[in-house]
Amino acid sequence: MEALVTAVTALALVIGVVIVLSSGAFRIAVRVLLDLLTAAGLLRLVGDPGWNGLAGAAAIITLRQLLGAALSAPPPWSGRQSPAPCAGDDHHLPLAVRGETGESGRITT
């Protein structure tokens, strides 16, 4: 049973690294890594049904929940808006500066 737990733990690390390197999705890689480490902890609990195995599995599940909640929150920079386009890209800005009317006949001020 210990060999299976070690194999699942090693595969969790390898798969997490492969996901980051292949797709660049750090959040997904951490989630997959934590899910597989949870599976390894539960396998360890099956092999050693003592208090140490239970404490280890509980610690892994708690860590998974906390990191999962932290990773599901939007990044702090996501609420910012991009800067306004420069004057060269805005086709109505020269009309507003000169006070002329646009195509609709309205005075742009």
C-alpha positions as CSV (number, residue, x, y, z in Angstrom):
1,M,0.0,0.0,0.0
2,E,2.9,2.4,0.8
3,A,4.3,1.9,-2.7
4,L,0.9,2.9,-4.2
5,V,0.8,6.0,-2.1
6,T,4.3,7.0,-3.1
7,A,3.4,6.4,-6.8
8,V,0.3,8.5,-6.6
9,T,2.2,11.3,-4.9
10,A,5.0,11.2,-7.5
11,L,2.5,11.2,-10.3
12,A,0.7,14.1,-8.7
13,L,3.9,16.2,-8.9
14,V,4.7,15.1,-12.4
15,I,1.2,15.8,-13.7
16,G,1.1,19.2,-12.0
17,V,4.4,20.1,-13.7
18,V,3.3,18.8,-17.1
19,I,0.1,20.9,-16.9
20,V,2.0,24.1,-16.1
21,L,4.6,23.5,-18.8
22,S,2.1,22.4,-21.5
23,S,-0.7,24.9,-21.0
24,G,0.7,27.5,-18.6
25,A,-2.5,27.1,-16.5
26,F,-1.0,27.4,-13.0
27,R,-4.4,27.4,-11.2
28,I,-5.6,24.2,-12.9
29,A,-2.2,22.6,-12.2
30,V,-2.5,23.4,-8.5
31,R,-6.0,22.1,-8.4
32,V,-5.1,18.8,-10.1
33,L,-2.1,18.4,-7.8
34,L,-4.2,19.0,-4.7
35,D,-6.8,16.5,-5.9
36,L,-4.2,13.8,-6.5
37,L,-2.5,14.5,-3.2
38,T,-5.9,14.1,-1.5
39,A,-6.3,10.7,-3.2
40,A,-2.8,9.8,-1.9
41,G,-3.8,10.9,1.6
42,L,-6.9,8.8,1.5
43,L,-5.0,5.8,0.2
44,R,-2.5,6.3,3.1
45,L,-5.5,6.3,5.4
46,V,-6.8,3.0,4.1
47,G,-3.4,1.4,4.6
48,D,-2.8,2.9,8.1
49,P,-6.1,3.6,9.8
50,G,-4.5,5.2,12.8
51,W,-4.6,8.8,14.1
52,N,-1.5,9.8,12.2
53,G,-3.1,8.7,8.9
54,L,-6.3,10.5,9.7
55,A,-4.4,13.7,10.7
56,G,-2.5,13.6,7.5
57,A,-5.6,13.2,5.3
58,A,-7.4,15.9,7.2
59,A,-4.4,18.3,6.7
60,I,-4.3,17.6,3.0
61,I,-8.0,18.1,2.6
62,T,-7.9,21.3,4.6
63,L,-5.0,22.6,2.5
64,R,-6.9,21.7,-0.6
65,Q,-10.0,23.6,0.5
66,L,-8.1,26.7,1.5
67,L,-6.0,26.9,-1.6
68,G,-9.0,26.1,-3.8
69,A,-10.9,29.0,-2.3
70,A,-7.9,31.3,-2.8
71,L,-7.4,30.2,-6.4
72,S,-11.1,30.7,-7.3
73,A,-11.1,34.3,-6.2
74,P,-10.6,36.7,-9.1
75,P,-7.2,38.3,-9.3
76,P,-7.0,41.8,-7.7
77,W,-6.1,43.4,-11.0
78,S,-9.1,42.1,-12.9
79,G,-11.4,45.0,-11.9
80,R,-9.2,47.6,-13.6
81,Q,-10.2,49.1,-16.9
82,S,-7.8,49.6,-19.7
83,P,-6.7,53.1,-20.4
84,A,-8.7,55.3,-22.7
85,P,-7.7,55.2,-26.4
86,C,-5.4,57.9,-27.5
87,A,-6.6,60.9,-29.6
88,G,-5.3,59.4,-32.8
89,D,-7.7,56.5,-32.5
90,D,-10.7,58.5,-31.6
91,H,-12.4,59.7,-34.8
92,H,-14.8,62.1,-33.1
93,L,-12.2,64.0,-31.0
94,P,-11.2,66.6,-33.7
95,L,-14.9,67.5,-34.1
96,A,-15.3,68.0,-30.4
97,V,-12.2,70.2,-30.2
98,R,-13.3,72.4,-33.1
99,G,-17.0,72.5,-31.9
100,E,-18.3,71.2,-35.3
101,T,-21.2,69.0,-35.9
102,G,-20.8,65.4,-36.7
103,E,-22.6,63.2,-39.2
104,S,-25.8,63.2,-37.0
105,G,-26.0,66.9,-37.1
106,R,-25.5,67.3,-33.3
107,I,-23.0,69.7,-32.0
108,T,-20.2,67.9,-30.3
109,T,-18.9,69.7,-27.3
